[in-house]
Amino acid sequence: MNALVTGAGGFLGLYIVEQLVARGDGVRAFCRRPHAELDALGVETVLGDLCDREAVVAACRGVDVVFHVGGVAGLAGSWKHYYAVNTLGTRHVVDGCLAQGVRRLVYASSPSVVFDGSSQEGIDESVPYPNKWLGNYPRSKALAEKHVLANNGTDGLLTCALRPHLIWGVRDRHLIPRLIQRATSGRLCRVGDGKNKIDTVYVENAAMAHVQAADALRPDSPVPGRAYFITQGEPVNCWEWIDNLLALAGLPPVTRSMSPTTARILGAAMEMAYTLFGWKGEPAMTRFLAAQLATSHYFDITRARDDFGYHPKVSTAEGMRRLADELASRRLGSQPSELPGSAPSAARPLANLRQNR
């Protein structure tokens, strides 16, 4: 299989690349800047921006499948930016697939596309999109997901969307570092009664699900045109999980708390202030974050299990053990020579493979 991976230098994207390389697939990486990790794997790297339609279309030439993982995430920022990268960028990927005759497209979406601010307990993919989203990120991802799924079957293109929830694990440079930074600065505060349950997914499992879904994207399978929740399959107490992550970093548990109402009011006020004064960075609280921290949101992954055989390979306990080893290495000022899940460097760049579509 010859694959294009957008956002290949990111957390999830790099794990997808590694898993493809490990099984001998040809890989082309589409990134905004060079990444030493991709160079070490020996994959072909194309530098470009998702906002550049011509660059995206060109990158899709000669591949069998596209894993569209690239995008912008966050709690704050202008609608123009999220729309340009996440929504229009995804349309460019679809255009590239259609223009270059790509037959399969796997889109990395998010459960936030169906989050309306209320608790979602054990829901499946039949839950509809809300009429209004609590932030620009989930809205832009929802519009992108709709476009991907709407184009399933167009000119022979088969598409699906995966919704991994709270991706974490070794090499994370976003979720866990942000939690640690907020905890050490005294800005981490429990919202609600602390009893809400959430789903998470270890990064290797999320990457595996994308590869499995791509393999199952065939005209005779149920996968084309569908969305899938991807998790560990074992919900955890949100605040106990956060406390466990902090403990791995040698930090105390969260002790401060506020009510969901207070958090929503504070979030709305901060969003307004950042917009009015043009402040950079992310607010300590937003309406979306307040709702996520106070409510339960976990999902039924039966569809992914039945349709393409997804079963988490790395348990939550094993993932926490690996993460503990990495955080310990960071505290000692060193990095492991080989991180769990890393792939051999003997990759075959896409340019050197014969076309086997």
N, C-alpha and C positions, 0 to 999 in steps of 0.2 A: 504494500500500500504506500502510495506517495501522498504525504500530508503537508498542508500549510497550517501553522499554528500562529494566530495573531496573539500579541501579548505574551510571546514565548519566553521573555525574560522575567516575567512576573512570578509570583508565588505559585499559583496553580499551573500557569502555562509551562513553567520549567519542568514540573513533575510530569506533565503530559508528554513533553518532548522526551524526557528520560525514558518513560515507559515505551514510547514508540521506538526509540533508538535501541532499547534493550531487546526488542523482538525483531530487529532488523528492517524496520520500515524506513523509507526515505523521508526526510524532514526538511522543510523550509520554514525558517523562523521569520516572522514579520514583527519588527520592533522599531521604536523611535530612536534607540541608541544601541551601540554595541554592548554585548555582555560577555564577560570572560568565561562564564559557565557554558554558554552556547559554543564559544570557540573551542573549549576543552572537549565538548562532545563531538565536534567535527561536523556540525550541521551547517547547511547553507543559511546564511542570514541576509535578509533584505531589510534595509533601513527605510522607514517610511512612516507616515501618519495616517490614522484611520480617516481623518478629515480630507485627505487627498484621494479623491475617487480614482484617478488614473493610476496612482501608485498601488492602490488596493487591487484594482482589476488586473494590473500587470502581475502582481504577486500570485494571483490565482492560476496563472498559466501552468498547465502540465501536471496538475495534482488531481487525485481521486477524491480527496476529502478535505474539508476545511474545518478546523476547530477554531471557532471565533471566541477567544477568551479575553482579548484586549478590551479596554474601556477605562472609564474613570469612576471611582467610588468615592464616597465621603458623605458627611452629614450636612455640609453647607456648600454654597457656590451658586453661581448664576444658572438659570435655566438655559440660557444660550450656550453655555459651555457643556453642560450635561447632554443637551439635545444634539449638539454638533458632534460630540465624540460617541456617545452611546447609541443614539437613535439614527442619526444620519450616517455615522460610521458603520453601523450594522447594515443599513441599506446599501452602502458601498460594497460590503462583503457579499451580500445577496446579488448585487449587480455583477460583481466579479465572477461569482459562481455561474451565473447564467451566461455571461459573455464568453467564458472560457470552457464551458461544457463540463463543469464540475458536477459530479453526481450526488455527493453527500455533504451536508452541512450540519455540524453539531454546534449549537449556540450555548455558551455559558451564561445562564440567566441568574435569577435570584428569587427566593421565596417572597421577598419584599414586594414583588409585582402584584401579589394578591393580598397584601397586608392592609387592613383598613383601620388599624389602631386598637382593635379589640382582640381578646384572647382567641387563639386558634389552636384547638386541642385535638390532635389526631386527624386533622383534615386531609383529604386527598385532592387530586388534581381537578375534581369537578367544581371546586370553589371558584366563582367567577372573579374577574378583575373588579376592584372597587370603582365607584363613580369618581372618587377623589383620593389622591395619594397624599401622604404627609410630608413628602419631600421631593426634590427634583430628581434625585437618584432613582428611587423606585419608579417614578413616572416615566423617566427616560428609558429604563430597562423594560418596562411593560410595553411601551410602544415598539421597542425593538423586537421583543419576543413575539408580539402579535404579527409583525411584518415577516419574521422568519417562518412562523407556522403557516401564515397565509400563503406563502410561496411554496409550500410543499406540493410537489407535483407539477410545478411550472417548468416546462421544457425538460422534463425528466429529472429535475432536482428533488432529492429527498431530504427533508429537514426534521430536526427535533430540537427541543430546548431542555436543558438540565438546570435544576434549581438547587444547587448545593447550599446548605445553611451553615453559617459561621464556620468557615474553613480555618483550621488551625493545625499546628504541627511544627516540626523541625524546619528551620529557615524562614519562619514567618517574620516579616519585618513591618507588619501593620497592626493586626489585632492585639497580639500579646505585648509588643513593645508599647503600644498606646495604653493598655491597661496598666502596665508597670509605671509608665511615666505619670499617668493620672494619680496612681496610688502614692507614688513618692512625692508628688506635688500637693497632696491633700485634696485633690479635686474629684476623687472617686467616691460616689455616694449611692447607697442602696435606695432604689425607688420602690415603694410599696411595702408589702408585708414580708417579702423575701421568700414566698412560697411558690412563685411561678416557675414552671418547668419549660425548658427549651431543648431544641435539637441542635446538635453540632455535627461536623463531619471532619475526620482526619484527612489531611491533604492528599495522601496517597490513595485513599479510598475515593475521593472526589475525582482525581485524575483517572483512576481505573474505570470509574463509571463512564467517563467521556469516551474512553477507548472502546469499552464494551458497547456503548450506544452506537458508535460509528460502525462497528462490525455488524451490528444488527440492523442498520439502515438499509433494508432491502425491500423491494416491492411486495414480497410475500410475507412480511413481518408486520406486527402491529405498531412498530416504533415510529414510522414516518408520520409527521403532523402532530405529534404528541409532546406534552411537557411532562417532566418528571422531577419530583422531589428527591433529593439525594442527602442522606444523613447517616449517622451511625446506627440508626434503628433502635436507640436506647436513650430516651429523653433523660435529662439531668436537671436537678434543681439549679436554676440560673446562678444564684449567689453562692451556693456551695461550690459550684464549678469555678467561679471567679476566685473565690478564696483559695481553692486548691492551686490554681494557676499562680496566684500571688505567693503562696507558700513555696512553690518550686523556685521562685525568684528570691526567697528569703525575706518576704515581706509579710506583715501581719494582715489578718482578715479585715474586711470592710466593716466599720463600726458606725459611721454616720448614715443617716437615712432621712428621706423626705417622702411626703405623700405623693401619689400620682398626680393629684390636682396641682400641687405646688410645682412639681416638675414640669407639667404642661405649660403652666403660666410662665415659669421661668424660661422655658424653651422658646415660647412664642416671643417673649420680650427680647431675648438674646438674638433671635433670628431677625427681628425688626431692627435692632441696634446695629447689627453687622451690615444689614442692607442699607440703612440710612447713612451710616458713617463710612461705609466702604472698607471696613476693617478686614484684614487678611487673616487667614487661618480658619479654624473651626471653633464655633462656640462650645463652651463646656456642656451645654445642654441645648437640645432642639426638641420640637414636638415629636418627631419621629423617634429620636433616642429615648425620650421619656416613655413613649408607648412600648418600645421594644424592651426596656428594662423592667417595666411594671407588669407586663402581660405574659401569659404562656403562649408559646408558639412552637408546636412540634407537629410532625407530619407522618402520614401513612405512606410507606415506601413500597407497598405491595406491587404497584404497577411496575416499578423499576425491577423488582425481583422477578415478576412473571414475564415481562417483555424482553429483557436482555440479561437476566441472571445476575443482577447486582446483589452482592452480599459483602458487607464490609470485611475486608481482609485483615485490616489492622484494628484490633479492639481499642476501646477508649483507654483501658488500663495500659496496654502496650504503648499506645501513643503518648500517654502521660509519662511513661518511663523514658521513652526516647527524648521527649521534650526536657525532662529533668536533667538528662545527661548533657544536652546541648546548653541549657542555661548554666549548669555547673561549669562547663568548659568556658563559657563567656565570663563568668565571675573570676575564673582563674587566669583570664587573659589569653586564652588559646582557643583554637577551633579544632574540632575533630578532623582527622585526616580524611575520613570517609563518612559522610553522614548517612543515616539509615535511609534506604530507598534510593541511594544514588546509583546511577547507571554506569556501565563501563563506557570508556571514552572512545571505543572503536565504533564510531558511528559511520553511516554511509550518507553523504550529502545527497540531496535530491537530484542535483545536476548529474551525478554519476550513475543514476539508476535508469534502466530502460523503462519506457512507458508501458504499463501493464493494465491500463484501464479496460 
